[in-house]
Amino acid sequence: MKDHKGRKEHKRKKGSKDKKDKERKRKKSRRRHSSSSSSSSGSDHDGGGSALSQLERERAAVQAARYILATQPGIRKNFRDLLWELDNGRAAGVSGVPDVVLRSQLQYTLEHLGLKCTKGQYWLPSGTPSTLSVIGFVFDEPPASKTPAAPQGLMTAAASAPAPEPAQQAPAPAHPAPAQPAPAPVPEP
């Protein structure tokens, strides 16, 4: 009987040691995780970063969406459908958009929503808020009476248009026209 009791005690001691080891590892893991998450700042391009930078990105995405809808009202339904597809786990590309300016504006908006792009296909990473939860309300707003300001960094039609050429003067005639005499003053009655 003594042997049997000794084995149980030995197992208990070993079991309590395992629990202590697991608890220590868990605490270390928690410390490592909390220190790495508080010290890492991430970057705007990888979707990481502080809550403030996320708020700034989302605000820029809202402004860009408003600008797109104000300048291109005909794409409202297609734009909303694109976001819905992304929110439902599908990847979507904008490379088929023929208008270069609109394509650039869509890319800007999608990147600021925290979407990732792989081989020209945008997708919503896990942990990123759904696109319509961030900018969906913009689709319900009445059309703006005037075009809102484009967010900084968003390509606009004016920015992509070639600079106007300087006004050219009409070439001087080879033979100048004869000078016309000044009209005679009309006498007053």
N, CA and C atoms as an extended XYZ file, in Angstrom:
567
Properties=species:S:1:pos:R:3:atomname:S:1:resname:S:1:resid:I:1 pbc="F F F"
N         0.804       -1.189        0.000 N   MET     1
C         0.000        0.000        0.000 CA  MET     1
C         0.850        1.257        0.000 C   MET     1
N         1.938        1.195        0.676 N   LYS     2
C         2.784        2.358        0.770 CA  LYS     2
C         3.286        2.784       -0.606 C   LYS     2
N         3.659        1.809       -1.420 N   ASP     3
C         4.121        2.113       -2.771 CA  ASP     3
C         3.039        2.807       -3.575 C   ASP     3
N         1.843        2.324       -3.431 N   HIS     4
C         0.732        2.879       -4.182 CA  HIS     4
C         0.490        4.340       -3.799 C   HIS     4
N         0.514        4.597       -2.493 N   LYS     5
C         0.312        5.962       -2.019 CA  LYS     5
C         1.439        6.871       -2.502 C   LYS     5
N         2.639        6.386       -2.468 N   GLY     6
C         3.790        7.164       -2.905 CA  GLY     6
C         3.686        7.556       -4.369 C   GLY     6
N         3.188        6.665       -5.178 N   ARG     7
C         3.021        6.976       -6.591 CA  ARG     7
C         1.995        8.072       -6.802 C   ARG     7
N         0.890        7.996       -6.066 N   LYS     8
C        -0.138        9.031       -6.198 CA  LYS     8
C         0.425       10.394       -5.820 C   LYS     8
N         1.150       10.449       -4.713 N   GLU     9
C         1.728       11.717       -4.283 CA  GLU     9
C         2.703       12.234       -5.338 C   GLU     9
N         3.476       11.328       -5.888 N   HIS    10
C         4.433       11.716       -6.926 CA  HIS    10
C         3.709       12.283       -8.140 C   HIS    10
N         2.616       11.646       -8.534 N   LYS    11
C         1.844       12.141       -9.669 CA  LYS    11
C         1.241       13.496       -9.358 C   LYS    11
N         0.767       13.679       -8.142 N   ARG    12
C         0.194       14.973       -7.765 CA  ARG    12
C         1.244       16.072       -7.866 C   ARG    12
N         2.407       15.813       -7.343 N   LYS    13
C         3.469       16.810       -7.380 CA  LYS    13
C         3.826       17.156       -8.812 C   LYS    13
N         3.927       16.107       -9.632 N   LYS    14
C         4.260       16.347      -11.021 CA  LYS    14
C         3.137       17.113      -11.705 C   LYS    14
N         1.890       16.759      -11.414 N   GLY    15
C         0.740       17.444      -11.981 CA  GLY    15
C         0.712       18.907      -11.586 C   GLY    15
N         0.985       19.212      -10.336 N   SER    16
C         0.969       20.606       -9.904 CA  SER    16
C         2.125       21.374      -10.534 C   SER    16
N         3.243       20.681      -10.763 N   LYS    17
C         4.374       21.335      -11.423 CA  LYS    17
C         4.012       21.668      -12.869 C   LYS    17
N         3.311       20.736      -13.559 N   ASP    18
C         2.881       20.988      -14.928 CA  ASP    18
C         1.934       22.178      -14.982 C   ASP    18
N         1.050       22.268      -14.015 N   LYS    19
C         0.105       23.392      -13.987 CA  LYS    19
C         0.849       24.717      -13.802 C   LYS    19
N         1.836       24.696      -12.919 N   LYS    20
C         2.611       25.921      -12.692 CA  LYS    20
C         3.378       26.314      -13.952 C   LYS    20
N         3.950       25.318      -14.630 N   ASP    21
C         4.682       25.601      -15.869 CA  ASP    21
C         3.736       26.194      -16.920 C   ASP    21
N         2.562       25.592      -17.051 N   LYS    22
C         1.597       26.095      -18.023 CA  LYS    22
C         1.181       27.523      -17.685 C   LYS    22
N         0.980       27.767      -16.389 N   GLU    23
C         0.576       29.114      -15.970 CA  GLU    23
C         1.686       30.122      -16.262 C   GLU    23
N         2.948       29.753      -16.017 N   ARG    24
C         4.072       30.642      -16.314 CA  ARG    24
C         4.146       30.936      -17.812 C   ARG    24
N         4.002       29.893      -18.622 N   LYS    25
C         4.051       30.077      -20.072 CA  LYS    25
C         2.928       30.987      -20.539 C   LYS    25
N         1.746       30.791      -19.972 N   ARG    26
C         0.608       31.627      -20.348 CA  ARG    26
C         0.872       33.092      -19.998 C   ARG    26
N         1.431       33.333      -18.819 N   LYS    27
C         1.736       34.706      -18.410 CA  LYS    27
C         2.786       35.327      -19.323 C   LYS    27
N         3.828       34.532      -19.662 N   LYS    28
C         4.853       35.040      -20.568 CA  LYS    28
C         4.251       35.372      -21.925 C   LYS    28
N         3.399       34.488      -22.391 N   SER    29
C         2.761       34.710      -23.687 CA  SER    29
C         1.925       35.986      -23.655 C   SER    29
N         1.195       36.167      -22.564 N   ARG    30
C         0.380       37.385      -22.433 CA  ARG    30
C         1.255       38.628      -22.430 C   ARG    30
N         2.372       38.567      -21.673 N   ARG    31
C         3.271       39.716      -21.619 CA  ARG    31
C         3.858       40.004      -22.991 C   ARG    31
N         4.301       38.954      -23.680 N   ARG    32
C         4.869       39.130      -25.007 CA  ARG    32
C         3.837       39.710      -25.963 C   ARG    32
N         2.630       39.183      -25.922 N   HIS    33
C         1.574       39.642      -26.828 CA  HIS    33
C         1.206       41.096      -26.539 C   HIS    33
N         1.059       41.453      -25.265 N   SER    34
C         0.656       42.830      -24.947 CA  SER    34
C         1.770       43.818      -25.252 C   SER    34
N         3.030       43.435      -25.018 N   SER    35
C         4.117       44.374      -25.309 CA  SER    35
C         4.317       44.524      -26.806 C   SER    35
N         4.139       43.443      -27.560 N   SER    36
C         4.333       43.566      -29.005 CA  SER    36
C         3.190       44.334      -29.636 C   SER    36
N         1.983       44.180      -29.120 N   SER    37
C         0.866       44.910      -29.727 CA  SER    37
C         0.900       46.379      -29.354 C   SER    37
N         1.432       46.710      -28.175 N   SER    38
C         1.468       48.116      -27.810 CA  SER    38
C         2.647       48.833      -28.447 C   SER    38
N         3.737       48.105      -28.725 N   SER    39
C         4.896       48.773      -29.296 CA  SER    39
C         4.868       48.801      -30.809 C   SER    39
N         4.121       47.878      -31.429 N   SER    40
C         4.105       47.883      -32.895 CA  SER    40
C         3.124       48.922      -33.379 C   SER    40
N         3.572       49.705      -34.308 N   SER    41
C         2.694       50.745      -34.827 CA  SER    41
C         2.098       50.368      -36.156 C   SER    41
N         2.695       49.441      -36.883 N   GLY    42
C         2.183       49.063      -38.199 CA  GLY    42
C         2.349       50.216      -39.157 C   GLY    42
N         1.840       50.034      -40.352 N   SER    43
C         1.898       51.120      -41.321 CA  SER    43
C         0.554       51.273      -41.976 C   SER    43
N         0.354       52.390      -42.637 N   ASP    44
C        -0.918       52.641      -43.297 CA  ASP    44
C        -1.181       51.643      -44.399 C   ASP    44
N        -0.133       51.114      -45.025 N   HIS    45
C        -0.334       50.236      -46.166 CA  HIS    45
C        -0.653       48.817      -45.766 C   HIS    45
N        -0.207       48.381      -44.551 N   ASP    46
C        -0.479       47.003      -44.195 CA  ASP    46
C        -1.739       46.875      -43.352 C   ASP    46
N        -2.467       47.966      -43.153 N   GLY    47
C        -3.720       47.885      -42.427 CA  GLY    47
C        -3.526       47.936      -40.923 C   GLY    47
N        -2.275       47.875      -40.436 N   GLY    48
C        -2.035       47.911      -39.013 CA  GLY    48
C        -2.031       49.343      -38.523 C   GLY    48
N        -1.667       49.494      -37.277 N   GLY    49
C        -1.525       50.835      -36.768 CA  GLY    49
C        -2.507       51.120      -35.670 C   GLY    49
N        -2.459       52.324      -35.202 N   SER    50
C        -3.286       52.721      -34.080 CA  SER    50
C        -4.714       52.968      -34.511 C   SER    50
N        -5.558       53.116      -33.516 N   ALA    51
C        -6.962       53.398      -33.794 CA  ALA    51
C        -7.091       54.744      -34.497 C   ALA    51
N        -6.206       55.685      -34.161 N   LEU    52
C        -6.268       56.999      -34.794 CA  LEU    52
C        -5.945       56.903      -36.280 C   LEU    52
N        -4.914       56.138      -36.631 N   SER    53
C        -4.590       56.016      -38.057 CA  SER    53
C        -5.690       55.263      -38.801 C   SER    53
N        -6.324       54.292      -38.143 N   GLN    54
C        -7.445       53.590      -38.769 CA  GLN    54
C        -8.604       54.552      -38.993 C   GLN    54
N        -8.864       55.400      -38.025 N   LEU    55
C        -9.930       56.394      -38.162 CA  LEU    55
C        -9.625       57.350      -39.310 C   LEU    55
N        -8.373       57.778      -39.428 N   GLU    56
C        -7.985       58.680      -40.514 CA  GLU    56
C        -8.148       58.010      -41.877 C   GLU    56
N        -7.758       56.730      -41.973 N   ARG    57
C        -7.918       55.993      -43.232 CA  ARG    57
C        -9.399       55.851      -43.593 C   ARG    57
N       -10.213       55.513      -42.595 N   GLU    58
C       -11.643       55.340      -42.861 CA  GLU    58
C       -12.289       56.667      -43.250 C   GLU    58
N       -11.859       57.756      -42.623 N   ARG    59
C       -12.396       59.075      -42.978 CA  ARG    59
C       -12.032       59.423      -44.416 C   ARG    59
N       -10.798       59.109      -44.816 N   ALA    60
C       -10.369       59.366      -46.197 CA  ALA    60
C       -11.183       58.507      -47.162 C   ALA    60
N       -11.493       57.269      -46.775 N   ALA    61
C       -12.291       56.391      -47.636 CA  ALA    61
C       -13.709       56.941      -47.801 C   ALA    61
N       -14.284       57.478      -46.724 N   VAL    62
C       -15.630       58.073      -46.791 CA  VAL    62
C       -15.612       59.284      -47.717 C   VAL    62
N       -14.608       60.149      -47.567 N   GLN    63
C       -14.510       61.328      -48.428 CA  GLN    63
C       -14.330       60.928      -49.888 C   GLN    63
N       -13.521       59.908      -50.126 N   ALA    64
C       -13.289       59.449      -51.502 CA  ALA    64
C       -14.579       58.871      -52.086 C   ALA    64
N       -15.309       58.101      -51.296 N   ALA    65
C       -16.572       57.525      -51.779 CA  ALA    65
C       -17.570       58.633      -52.107 C   ALA    65
N       -17.648       59.631      -51.252 N   ARG    66
C       -18.553       60.765      -51.527 CA  ARG    66
C       -18.159       61.458      -52.827 C   ARG    66
N       -16.870       61.649      -53.017 N   TYR    67
C       -16.389       62.319      -54.219 CA  TYR    67
C       -16.712       61.487      -55.459 C   TYR    67
N       -16.466       60.178      -55.390 N   ILE    68
C       -16.754       59.304      -56.526 CA  ILE    68
C       -18.236       59.359      -56.867 C   ILE    68
N       -19.091       59.255      -55.858 N   LEU    69
C       -20.534       59.246      -56.113 CA  LEU    69
C       -21.036       60.598      -56.617 C   LEU    69
N       -20.383       61.678      -56.203 N   ALA    70
C       -20.798       63.006      -56.674 CA  ALA    70
C       -20.357       63.248      -58.112 C   ALA    70
N       -19.184       62.746      -58.472 N   THR    71
C       -18.669       62.999      -59.820 CA  THR    71
C       -19.079       61.929      -60.820 C   THR    71
N       -19.441       60.748      -60.346 N   GLN    72
C       -19.823       59.633      -61.222 CA  GLN    72
C       -21.111       58.987      -60.685 C   GLN    72
N       -22.224       59.700      -60.679 N   PRO    73
C       -23.441       59.148      -60.062 CA  PRO    73
C       -23.953       57.872      -60.726 C   PRO    73
N       -23.580       57.616      -61.938 N   GLY    74
C       -24.050       56.434      -62.652 CA  GLY    74
C       -23.464       55.124      -62.146 C   GLY    74
N       -22.414       55.177      -61.343 N   ILE    75
C       -21.799       53.937      -60.874 CA  ILE    75
C       -22.236       53.556      -59.465 C   ILE    75
N       -23.178       54.292      -58.892 N   ARG    76
C       -23.625       54.058      -57.510 CA  ARG    76
C       -23.927       52.585      -57.247 C   ARG    76
N       -24.775       51.963      -58.070 N   LYS    77
C       -25.191       50.575      -57.846 CA  LYS    77
C       -24.006       49.619      -58.012 C   LYS    77
N       -23.209       49.810      -59.051 N   ASN    78
C       -22.057       48.930      -59.277 CA  ASN    78
C       -21.035       49.040      -58.148 C   ASN    78
N       -20.824       50.244      -57.657 N   PHE    79
C       -19.876       50.469      -56.568 CA  PHE    79
C       -20.367       49.758      -55.305 C   PHE    79
N       -21.639       49.914      -54.996 N   ARG    80
C       -22.210       49.266      -53.809 CA  ARG    80
C       -22.143       47.743      -53.949 C   ARG    80
N       -22.443       47.225      -55.145 N   ASP    81
C       -22.373       45.777      -55.381 CA  ASP    81
C       -20.947       45.259      -55.211 C   ASP    81
N       -19.964       46.030      -55.667 N   LEU    82
C       -18.564       45.654      -55.509 CA  LEU    82
C       -18.219       45.507      -54.024 C   LEU    82
N       -18.626       46.476      -53.214 N   LEU    83
C       -18.345       46.429      -51.781 CA  LEU    83
C       -19.064       45.259      -51.124 C   LEU    83
N       -20.293       44.982      -51.554 N   TRP    84
C       -21.052       43.874      -50.995 CA  TRP    84
C       -20.344       42.547      -51.290 C   TRP    84
N       -19.838       42.391      -52.503 N   GLU    85
C       -19.110       41.181      -52.880 CA  GLU    85
C       -17.870       41.011      -51.995 C   GLU    85
N       -17.139       42.094      -51.781 N   LEU    86
C       -15.944       42.039      -50.939 CA  LEU    86
C       -16.300       41.646      -49.510 C   LEU    86
N       -17.386       42.219      -48.987 N   ASP    87
C       -17.812       41.909      -47.621 CA  ASP    87
C       -18.249       40.451      -47.479 C   ASP    87
N       -18.673       39.835      -48.566 N   ASN    88
C       -19.114       38.447      -48.528 CA  ASN    88
C       -17.998       37.463      -48.877 C   ASN    88
N       -16.763       37.920      -48.799 N   GLY    89
C       -15.629       37.027      -48.926 CA  GLY    89
C       -15.116       36.802      -50.330 C   GLY    89
N       -15.618       37.516      -51.279 N   ARG    90
C       -15.135       37.346      -52.650 CA  ARG    90
C       -14.055       38.380      -52.939 C   ARG    90
N       -13.146       38.019      -53.796 N   ALA    91
C       -12.116       38.963      -54.244 CA  ALA    91
C       -12.650       39.685      -55.472 C   ALA    91
N       -12.246       40.916      -55.632 N   ALA    92
C       -12.715       41.700      -56.774 CA  ALA    92
C       -11.576       42.567      -57.277 C   ALA    92
N       -11.548       42.740      -58.572 N   GLY    93
C       -10.531       43.583      -59.182 CA  GLY    93
C       -11.162       44.786      -59.841 C   GLY    93
N       -10.383       45.833      -59.981 N   VAL    94
C       -10.875       47.041      -60.645 CA  VAL    94
C       -10.088       47.306      -61.926 C   VAL    94
N        -9.280       46.353      -62.322 N   SER    95
C        -8.460       46.558      -63.514 CA  SER    95
C        -9.298       46.653      -64.778 C   SER    95
N       -10.523       46.154      -64.758 N   GLY    96
C       -11.390       46.217      -65.930 CA  GLY    96
C       -12.109       47.539      -66.093 C   GLY    96
N       -11.931       48.463      -65.151 N   VAL    97
C       -12.579       49.769      -65.254 CA  VAL    97
C       -11.841       50.574      -66.314 C   VAL    97
N       -12.533       50.954      -67.396 N   PRO    98
C       -11.830       51.617      -68.498 CA  PRO    98
C       -11.358       53.033      -68.175 C   PRO    98
N       -12.069       53.750      -67.308 N   ASP    99
C       -11.709       55.124      -66.966 CA  ASP    99
C       -10.550       55.107      -65.967 C   ASP    99
N        -9.394       55.605      -66.377 N   VAL   100
C        -8.187       55.571      -65.550 CA  VAL   100
C        -8.390       56.329      -64.240 C   VAL   100
N        -9.039       57.465      -64.299 N   VAL   101
C        -9.239       58.279      -63.098 CA  VAL   101
C       -10.154       57.543      -62.121 C   VAL   101
N       -11.251       56.998      -62.615 N   LEU   102
C       -12.175       56.266      -61.752 CA  LEU   102
C       -11.487       55.045      -61.150 C   LEU   102
N       -10.710       54.328      -61.944 N   ARG   103
C        -9.983       53.157      -61.440 CA  ARG   103
C        -9.058       53.565      -60.300 C   ARG   103
N        -8.347       54.660      -60.483 N   SER   104
C        -7.440       55.155      -59.452 CA  SER   104
C        -8.207       55.542      -58.185 C   SER   104
N        -9.357       56.175      -58.355 N   GLN   105
C       -10.169       56.572      -57.203 CA  GLN   105
C       -10.696       55.349      -56.453 C   GLN   105
N       -11.101       54.321      -57.177 N   LEU   106
C       -11.573       53.089      -56.536 CA  LEU   106
C       -10.442       52.402      -55.782 C   LEU   106
N        -9.261       52.361      -56.375 N   GLN   107
C        -8.105       51.752      -55.709 CA  GLN   107
C        -7.781       52.498      -54.421 C   GLN   107
N        -7.793       53.823      -54.492 N   TYR   108
C        -7.529       54.653      -53.313 CA  TYR   108
C        -8.533       54.323      -52.212 C   TYR   108
N        -9.815       54.254      -52.578 N   THR   109
C       -10.871       53.987      -51.592 CA  THR   109
C       -10.708       52.605      -50.987 C   THR   109
N       -10.478       51.601      -51.814 N   LEU   110
C       -10.363       50.235      -51.313 CA  LEU   110
C        -9.146       50.068      -50.407 C   LEU   110
N        -8.032       50.703      -50.749 N   GLU   111
C        -6.844       50.614      -49.905 CA  GLU   111
C        -7.075       51.289      -48.560 C   GLU   111
N        -7.798       52.397      -48.557 N   HIS   112
C        -8.071       53.090      -47.302 CA  HIS   112
C        -9.128       52.381      -46.461 C   HIS   112
N        -9.846       51.456      -47.053 N   LEU   113
C       -10.785       50.629      -46.289 CA  LEU   113
C       -10.076       49.446      -45.628 C   LEU   113
N        -8.776       49.310      -45.870 N   GLY   114
C        -8.006       48.239      -45.251 CA  GLY   114
C        -7.985       46.956      -46.052 C   GLY   114
N        -8.409       47.008      -47.311 N   LEU   115
C        -8.400       45.810      -48.138 CA  LEU   115
C        -6.982       45.506      -48.601 C   LEU   115
N        -6.706       44.253      -48.813 N   LYS   116
C        -5.416       43.813      -49.329 CA  LYS   116
C        -5.565       43.581      -50.820 C   LYS   116
N        -4.475       43.741      -51.550 N   CYS   117
C        -4.490       43.530      -52.995 CA  CYS   117
C        -3.420       42.505      -53.352 C   CYS   117
N        -3.843       41.435      -54.009 N   THR   118
C        -2.937       40.403      -54.465 CA  THR   118
C        -3.219       40.145      -55.939 C   THR   118
N        -2.228       40.346      -56.758 N   LYS   119
C        -2.347       40.133      -58.201 CA  LYS   119
C        -3.550       40.870      -58.784 C   LYS   119
N        -3.747       42.101      -58.350 N   GLY   120
C        -4.820       42.935      -58.888 CA  GLY   120
C        -6.191       42.645      -58.319 C   GLY   120
N        -6.293       41.714      -57.377 N   GLN   121
C        -7.573       41.361      -56.764 CA  GLN   121
C        -7.589       41.870      -55.323 C   GLN   121
N        -8.612       42.637      -54.989 N   TYR   122
C        -8.769       43.143      -53.626 CA  TYR   122
C        -9.587       42.151      -52.826 C   TYR   122
N        -9.244       42.003      -51.541 N   TRP   123
C        -9.974       41.120      -50.648 CA  TRP   123
C        -9.928       41.685      -49.238 C   TRP   123
N       -10.918       41.283      -48.443 N   LEU   124
C       -11.075       41.782      -47.086 CA  LEU   124
C       -10.383       40.830      -46.115 C   LEU   124
N        -9.306       41.271      -45.463 N   PRO   125
C        -8.624       40.396      -44.506 CA  PRO   125
C        -9.484       40.179      -43.261 C   PRO   125
N        -9.270       39.063      -42.579 N   SER   126
C       -10.032       38.817      -41.355 CA  SER   126
C        -9.644       39.862      -40.312 C   SER   126
N       -10.609       40.259      -39.534 N   GLY   127
C       -10.379       41.272      -38.507 CA  GLY   127
C       -10.575       42.698      -39.003 C   GLY   127
N       -10.699       42.881      -40.301 N   THR   128
C       -10.926       44.213      -40.861 CA  THR   128
C       -12.428       44.448      -40.925 C   THR   128
N       -12.888       45.632      -40.506 N   PRO   129
C       -14.334       45.892      -40.573 CA  PRO   129
C       -14.846       45.797      -42.006 C   PRO   129
N       -16.081       45.358      -42.149 N   SER   130
C       -16.656       45.242      -43.490 CA  SER   130
C       -16.709       46.625      -44.140 C   SER   130
N       -16.577       46.633      -45.455 N   THR   131
C       -16.506       47.901      -46.179 CA  THR   131
C       -17.799       48.694      -46.035 C   THR   131
N       -18.927       48.007      -46.109 N   LEU   132
C       -20.200       48.721      -46.020 CA  LEU   132
C       -20.485       49.218      -44.603 C   LEU   132
N       -19.866       48.606      -43.595 N   SER   133
C       -20.045       49.130      -42.236 CA  SER   133
C       -19.293       50.445      -42.072 C   SER   133
N       -18.289       50.662      -42.907 N   VAL   134
C       -17.503       51.896      -42.824 CA  VAL   134
C       -18.098       52.983      -43.723 C   VAL   134
N       -18.403       52.659      -44.992 N   ILE   135
C       -18.862       53.702      -45.916 CA  ILE   135
C       -20.255       53.454      -46.488 C   ILE   135
N       -20.957       52.457      -45.982 N   GLY   136
C       -22.275       52.137      -46.527 CA  GLY   136
C       -23.268       53.278      -46.412 C   GLY   136
N       -23.173       54.069      -45.352 N   PHE   137
C       -24.106       55.169      -45.157 CA  PHE   137
C       -24.002       56.223      -46.252 C   PHE   137
N       -22.850       56.291      -46.907 N   VAL   138
C       -22.654       57.284      -47.967 CA  VAL   138
C       -23.638       57.041      -49.118 C   VAL   138
N       -23.967       55.777      -49.355 N   PHE   139
C       -24.895       55.441      -50.438 CA  PHE   139
C       -26.326       55.886      -50.124 C   PHE   139
N       -26.620       56.080      -48.842 N   ASP   140
C       -27.962       56.497      -48.439 CA  ASP   140
C       -28.113       58.011      -48.352 C   ASP   140
N       -27.017       58.730      -48.456 N   GLU   141
C       -27.067       60.192      -48.398 CA  GLU   141
C       -27.662       60.736      -49.695 C   GLU   141
N       -28.413       61.836      -49.598 N   PRO   142
C       -28.917       62.446      -50.841 CA  PRO   142
C       -27.744       62.997      -51.644 C   PRO   142
N       -27.899       63.060      -52.962 N   PRO   143
C       -26.807       63.601      -53.779 CA  PRO   143
C       -26.446       65.013      -53.335 C   PRO   143
N       -25.170       65.289      -53.311 N   ALA   144
C       -24.690       66.606      -52.880 CA  ALA   144
C       -25.028       67.646      -53.944 C   ALA   144
N       -25.389       68.845      -53.476 N   SER   145
C       -25.707       69.918      -54.413 CA  SER   145
C       -24.448       70.413      -55.116 C   SER   145
N       -23.319       70.317      -54.431 N   LYS   146
C       -22.051       70.670      -55.078 CA  LYS   146
C       -21.068       69.539      -54.826 C   LYS   146
N       -20.098       69.420      -55.684 N   THR   147
C       -19.120       68.346      -55.577 CA  THR   147
C       -18.268       68.554      -54.334 C   THR   147
N       -18.201       67.525      -53.465 N   PRO   148
C       -17.365       67.672      -52.274 CA  PRO   148
C       -15.891       67.714      -52.656 C   PRO   148
N       -15.091       68.225      -51.753 N   ALA   149
C       -13.649       68.294      -52.002 CA  ALA   149
C       -13.081       66.882      -52.023 C   ALA   149
N       -12.167       66.655      -52.922 N   ALA   150
C       -11.503       65.354      -53.003 CA  ALA   150
C       -10.492       65.251      -51.872 C   ALA   150
N       -10.387       64.083      -51.235 N   PRO   151
C        -9.374       63.941      -50.188 CA  PRO   151
C        -7.976       64.052      -50.783 C   PRO   151
N        -7.051       64.465      -49.957 N   GLN   152
C        -5.670       64.623      -50.424 CA  GLN   152
C        -5.142       63.272      -50.881 C   GLN   152
N        -4.538       63.231      -52.043 N   GLY   153
C        -3.978       62.003      -52.580 CA  GLY   153
C        -4.887       61.295      -53.564 C   GLY   153
N        -6.134       61.745      -53.681 N   LEU   154
C        -7.072       61.121      -54.609 CA  LEU   154
C        -6.914       61.764      -55.977 C   LEU   154
N        -6.739       60.940      -56.999 N   MET   155
C        -6.590       61.460      -58.357 CA  MET   155
C        -7.936       61.996      -58.823 C   MET   155
N        -7.927       63.188      -59.375 N   THR   156
C        -9.148       63.783      -59.915 CA  THR   156
C        -8.980       63.993      -61.405 C   THR   156
N       -10.089       64.230      -62.073 N   ALA   157
C       -10.040       64.436      -63.521 CA  ALA   157
C        -9.173       65.650      -63.857 C   ALA   157
N        -9.259       66.691      -63.030 N   ALA   158
C        -8.466       67.895      -63.286 CA  ALA   158
C        -6.974       67.612      -63.136 C   ALA   158
N        -6.640       66.747      -62.179 N   ALA   159
C        -5.230       66.435      -61.952 CA  ALA   159
C        -4.664       65.554      -63.053 C   ALA   159
N        -5.526       64.754      -63.685 N   SER   160
C        -5.016       63.843      -64.701 CA  SER   160
C        -5.084       64.412      -66.109 C   SER   160
N        -5.809       65.518      -66.272 N   ALA   161
C        -5.940       66.127      -67.596 CA  ALA   161
C        -4.619       66.777      -67.984 C   ALA   161
N        -4.265       66.708      -69.252 N   PRO   162
C        -3.016       67.354      -69.658 CA  PRO   162
C        -3.134       68.867      -69.484 C   PRO   162
N        -2.028       69.474      -69.177 N   ALA   163
C        -2.020       70.918      -68.972 CA  ALA   163
C        -2.384       71.606      -70.281 C   ALA   163
N        -3.209       72.650      -70.185 N   PRO   164
C        -3.568       73.341      -71.428 CA  PRO   164
C        -2.342       73.993      -72.043 C   PRO   164
N        -2.309       73.976      -73.352 N   GLU   165
C        -1.174       74.587      -74.042 CA  GLU   165
C        -1.320       76.093      -73.963 C   GLU   165
N        -0.193       76.801      -73.922 N   PRO   166
C        -0.282       78.255      -73.862 CA  PRO   166
C        -0.985       78.778      -75.118 C   PRO   166
N        -1.755       79.823      -74.898 N   ALA   167
C        -2.504       80.399      -76.023 CA  ALA   167
C        -1.532       80.884      -77.078 C   ALA   167
N        -1.784       80.448      -78.269 N   GLN   168
C        -0.909       80.879      -79.349 CA  GLN   168
C        -1.502       82.125      -79.986 C   GLN   168
N        -0.623       83.049      -80.291 N   GLN   169
C        -1.084       84.260      -80.959 CA  GLN   169
C        -1.225       83.953      -82.437 C   GLN   169
N        -2.206       84.598      -83.020 N   ALA   170
C        -2.394       84.430      -84.460 CA  ALA   170
C        -1.160       84.982      -85.160 C   ALA   170
N        -0.683       84.304      -86.164 N   PRO   171
C         0.517       84.816      -86.836 CA  PRO   171
C         0.232       86.178      -87.469 C   PRO   171
N         1.225       87.011      -87.404 N   ALA   172
C         1.079       88.352      -87.978 CA  ALA   172
C         0.979       88.220      -89.496 C   ALA   172
N         0.075       89.000      -90.106 N   PRO   173
C        -0.059       88.913      -91.559 CA  PRO   173
C         1.238       89.367      -92.228 C   PRO   173
N         1.491       88.806      -93.376 N   ALA   174
C         2.714       89.137      -94.094 CA  ALA   174
C         2.733       90.612      -94.483 C   ALA   174
N         1.582       91.121      -94.897 N   HIS   175
C         1.479       92.541      -95.242 CA  HIS   175
C         0.500       93.178      -94.270 C   HIS   175
N         0.967       94.116      -93.468 N   PRO   176
C         0.038       94.736      -92.520 CA  PRO   176
C        -1.057       95.498      -93.259 C   PRO   176
N        -2.242       95.454      -92.664 N   ALA   177
C        -3.376       96.173      -93.266 CA  ALA   177
C        -3.115       97.669      -93.149 C   ALA   177
N        -3.585       98.440      -94.143 N   PRO   178
C        -3.362       99.888      -94.054 CA  PRO   178
C        -4.112      100.465      -92.865 C   PRO   178
N        -3.512      101.437      -92.248 N   ALA   179
C        -4.109      102.076      -91.085 CA  ALA   179
C        -5.374      102.802      -91.489 C   ALA   179
N        -6.393      102.651      -90.690 N   GLN   180
C        -7.672      103.320      -90.933 CA  GLN   180
C        -7.610      104.705      -90.285 C   GLN   180
N        -8.100      105.706      -90.998 N   PRO   181
C        -8.110      107.022      -90.359 CA  PRO   181
C        -9.144      107.039      -89.249 C   PRO   181
N        -8.890      107.812      -88.227 N   ALA   182
C        -9.805      107.939      -87.098 CA  ALA   182
C       -11.082      108.607      -87.566 C   ALA   182
N       -12.254      108.194      -87.075 N   PRO   183
C       -13.515      108.812      -87.495 CA  PRO   183
C       -13.553      110.274      -87.047 C   PRO   183
N       -14.204      111.054      -87.841 N   ALA   184
C       -14.315      112.478      -87.532 CA  ALA   184
C       -15.317      112.665      -86.407 C   ALA   184
N       -15.037      113.617      -85.512 N   PRO   185
C       -15.980      113.857      -84.412 CA  PRO   185
C       -17.302      114.417      -84.938 C   PRO   185
N       -18.353      113.978      -84.280 N   VAL   186
C       -19.691      114.431      -84.679 CA  VAL   186
C       -19.991      115.686      -83.880 C   VAL   186
N       -20.411      116.794      -84.577 N   PRO   187
C       -20.708      118.026      -83.830 CA  PRO   187
C       -21.998      117.866      -83.027 C   PRO   187
N       -22.017      118.493      -81.869 N   GLU   188
C       -23.189      118.436      -81.016 CA  GLU   188
C       -24.147      119.562      -81.368 C   GLU   188
N       -25.435      119.334      -81.345 N   PRO   189
C       -26.381      120.414      -81.706 CA  PRO   189
C       -26.575      121.448      -80.651 C   PRO   189
